[in-house]
């Protein structure tokens, strides 16, 4: 029974390592690396877009605050 248990453990580990190995091998191929770079580029562009939207909103709020404090007319933009 003990040998059968270890045989099953070995088979399970082998299957697990084979599946993970394929995934790892795909990530290390030129195509896999290109996909990773593309995904990181999309993530970076999205986070930069979010940053710029937040920056523009904060800038507009600060401009409106300064215009109120200095009694300047509202901008037409």
Secondary structure, 3 states (H helix, E strand, C coil): CHHHHHHHHHHHHHHHHHHHHHHHHHHHCHHHHHHHHHHHHHHHHHHHHHHHHHHHHHHHHHHHHHHHHCCCCCCCC
